[in-house]
Amino acid sequence: MIFIQVINWLRLAAFTVARPFIAFKKKMPLFSYIIGRFFLMLAMLFVLGFGIFGLMALIPGDIVSQVMMQQLLTGDGSPMAAEITAEWAEQMRSELGLDQPFYVQYFRWLRNVLVYRDLGVSLITQAPVSFLIASRLANTVVLALINLTMVTVFSFLLGVYFSSKAGKNSDLAIQFIALCFHSFPGMLFLILAQMFAAATGWFPLTAFPHFTFASDPLAFIFAYIHFTFLPLFSMFLMGVGGTLRRVRAAMLDELGKPYIIALRSRGIAEWRVYLCHAFRNTLNPYIISMATMLGAIFGGALIFEIIFAYPGMGQLIFAAVRQQDVNLAMASLMVISALNLIGMLISDILVAVIDPRVRYGKED
């Protein structure tokens, strides 16, 4: 009896505590959904950071070992090379905290971020990690947004147009071309683009101007377009193939539904059937897939930035992982992961805004 009374008391206490949250969820379902997703994002970032530190710990050696090997292999007789000993290495590992288990290092890094708002310093350059990320993040975000905008606009224009030409020779031709671009290896495509630039001399081999925006804004914009045109066009061709096919398939699926037949039987103009009804219903699956596509763009930035020497987050992450700079690699990967999670949240919100049938957190 006492055990049952305790259970009932706990249930009553839980209901009393949760009552304001239930009322808030019913009153503002979308806002409560956003808050819930925010805390879920924090939990996912926590687990992701733990995994990143664990994977970095599995890499043989550390940054101290790399410095020792570099100095010993050069053999230049410098004072620093003469001072490198096993005792020096152990002292450096102790000062950097690399002698601790990876979970201890992770929680120490997490405490510094949450309490002191400090991402640490790069173990290689000794520069603040926040400064290094801030100097590269804008370049990657601008490139990703340009690519995403180009792929979205042309995919919808071509997908909607060729859905009206289904079965014709032009539709078969564009489907074949889109499938070829979609299945072509991305790394090879970028390498061929750079070889084309080297052979013709029409485009630079790198993808970023040699001067800053502050020095000459107008000249920088034109130079940026010239430097990034070929790699952006290559990434556009790689992304537009699969997206065009998805938009076309979604349009054909909508055009075969009964409500489209009813609209046509009522004499509604064909352009209104396509744009005002069928096209609107194809937005939901594409918006949901935009978050995945944005993650693929950020992932593909690693290869693109290495091949074309573009100063972005991909190149920064590659250098940090290769040099085993734990602080820089951790912060950079967490920033990219946070951007992907924010993109997924924005796509879910857009679906609820565009489609009145979707209501997060509201019970029927």
ZIFEN-V749493 format. One record per backbone hydrogen bond with DSSP energy under -1.0 kcal/mol. NH is the residue of the N-H (numbers start at 1). CO is the residue of the C=O. If there is no record, write none. Layout:
nh={NH NH}
co={CO CO}
This chain:
nh={5 6 7 8 9 10 11 12 13 14 15 16 17 18 19 22 23 24 25 26 27 28 32 33 34 35 36 37 38 39 40 41 42 43 44 45 46 47 48 49 50 51 52 53 54 55 56 57 66 67 68 69 70 71 72 73 74 75 82 83 89 90 91 92 93 94 95 96 98 99 100 105 106 107 108 109 110 111 112 113 114 115 118 122 126 129 132 133 134 135 137 140 141 142 143 144 145 146 147 148 149 150 151 152 153 154 155 156 157 158 159 160 161 162 163 168 172 173 174 175 176 177 178 179 180 181 182 183 189 190 191 192 193 194 195 196 197 198 199 200 201 207 216 220 221 222 223 224 225 226 227 228 229 232 233 234 235 236 237 238 239 240 243 244 245 246 247 248 249 250 251 252 253 254 255 257 261 262 263 264 265 266 267 268 273 274 275 276 278 279 281 282 283 286 287 288 289 290 293 294 295 296 297 298 299 300 301 302 304 305 306 307 308 310 312 316 317 318 319 320 321 322 323 325 326 329 330 331 332 333 334 335 336 337 338 339 340 341 342 343 344 345 346 347 348 349 350 351 352 353 354 355 358}
co={1 2 3 4 5 6 7 8 9 10 11 12 13 14 15 18 19 20 21 22 23 24 28 29 30 31 32 33 34 35 36 37 38 39 40 41 42 43 44 45 46 47 48 49 50 51 52 53 62 63 64 65 66 67 68 69 70 71 78 79 85 86 87 88 89 90 91 92 93 93 97 101 102 103 104 105 106 107 108 109 110 111 112 127 122 120 128 129 130 131 133 136 137 138 139 140 141 142 143 144 145 146 147 148 149 150 151 152 153 154 155 156 157 158 159 165 168 169 170 171 172 173 174 175 176 177 178 179 185 186 187 188 189 190 191 192 193 194 195 196 197 308 212 216 217 218 219 220 221 222 223 224 225 228 229 230 231 232 233 234 235 236 239 240 241 242 243 244 245 246 247 248 249 250 251 254 257 258 259 260 261 262 264 263 269 270 271 272 273 274 277 279 280 282 283 284 285 286 289 290 291 292 293 294 295 296 297 299 300 301 302 303 304 305 310 312 313 314 315 316 317 318 319 320 324 325 326 327 328 329 330 331 332 333 334 335 336 337 338 339 340 341 342 343 344 345 346 347 348 349 350 351 355}
